[in-house]
Amino acid sequence: MKALVEPYKIKTVESIKLLSYPEREQRLKQAHFNLFNLKSEDVFIDLLTDSGTSAMSDSQWSALMLGDEAYAGAKSYYKLEKIVQEIFGYKHVIPVHQGRAGEHLFFTTVLKKGDYVPSNTHFDTTRANISYVGGIPVDLVIQTKDCEHPFKGNIDLGKLDDLIKKVGKEKIPLGTLTITNNSVGGQPVSMQNIKETKELLSTYGIPLYFDACRFAENAYFIKKREKGYENKTIKEICQELFSYGEGCIMSAKKDGLANMGGFFACNDATLVDKVTHLLVLFEGFRTYGGLAGRDLEAVARGLQEVLDEDYLAFRVNQVKYLGDQLDKLGVPIVKPTGGHAVFVDGGEMLSHIKKENYPAQALTCSLYKEGGVRSVEVGGLMLSRKDKESGKMIFPDADLVRLAIPRRVYTNSHMDYVASVFEEVKKKKGKVKGLKLVYEAPWLRHFTAKLEEV
Ligand SMILES: *Cc1c(COP(=O)(O)O)cnc(C)c1O
């Protein structure tokens, strides 16, 4: 096989600098052992998120100049509307400044207190926005022992049916599918699962909406792994996929290949009117939704570029390339690797640290200390919650560390470096200390939490 090679060349560079070990130790303490509090200039390789961190293309940069900054009816909006209609097939397109703004407008409009929202797995902002308006987010992802299952992001249809029967269809205004399924490792959802979810929900008259952030990566997995799609284009796969839903929420900071932006799109004119009322109140006028005209241009081009199969092949394989290296080193990772990130089992790697002391968060701190690599915890700190009745903390099954790979930003030698940092951490892992919380916010606490070593 030929070497895995970036399908682009570099036109602009941004320098990065590795601080000394004592400097990194000091920055970590200053950041209260929460890498969200670090300054980015103190980070060498930044794998905190793939959100808004993409490198834009020369085509996108040049499109910025075409941004129409008119308050109402800007040309740039109509370009975005057209491309969304083409790929996603939904009639009404409402720009928003990022995904969670779309979540806020949509869930505020459709949910009543006590309503349930089933999903394969809700992302943390989605869960928070549903809970914020009194809704109950329910995760129904399949449980499989087969570690090479090609579509680990699928929803369990049996459990979905049970939930509807248990709480009643009146209590479920919609179902959602997150593609790819970010919180369980960026794992894809199969076309068959999407189709069957649509059919099941339809029998109860419940609409299906997509959390579409990584739709192109999901489509690429369908093309590679699902029978009948090998000869379809990525665009054709996307068009079929979205035809099974009534609409979607999109963060263009992911597969929009843009640094900011998003949209809500659907076919329901009444719903769009209601969402627009809130849009004008919270985000901005109907044709810009909190974005500059130039942002709309960048998103419109990004959505087209992301459909390029050479790009997607490199993207998905670069993630795998890092995952394979970690696997060879004996670092426990979630397999197979997903579309945008490698997930490391921090709980297993640092098994001497109890769940209550956030082993995955401790691993993120070690990766920074040993090599200036920034990652994010997806475990007890991000996902545990207090049980309302017993008052006890419920911890998630796994304490993961997510190494999210920004799109078109890092080369494979950066990935080699990250693997070498893991090698270093592994040598010293017995000495890594657990952490305890000393400050937490009521919502999305992982962003602002402060911790101390125990
Ligand atoms: C990023 C993300 C969101 C929220 O989008 P933002 O642009 O960060 O507000 C929602 N769902 C999923 C699956 C995401 O990955």
The ligand as an ORCA input file, in Angstrom:
! r2SCAN-3c Opt
* xyz 0 1
  C     -20.071     20.227     18.532
  C     -21.317     19.492     18.638
  C     -22.500     20.149     18.969
  C     -22.568     21.604     19.343
  O     -22.042     22.450     18.378
  P     -21.254     23.795     18.762
  O     -20.941     24.397     17.453
  O     -20.037     23.394     19.533
  O     -22.159     24.623     19.588
  C     -23.658     19.387     18.984
  N     -23.639     18.080     18.715
  C     -22.507     17.423     18.403
  C     -22.547     15.978     18.076
  C     -21.307     18.101     18.367
  O     -20.196     17.437     18.067
*
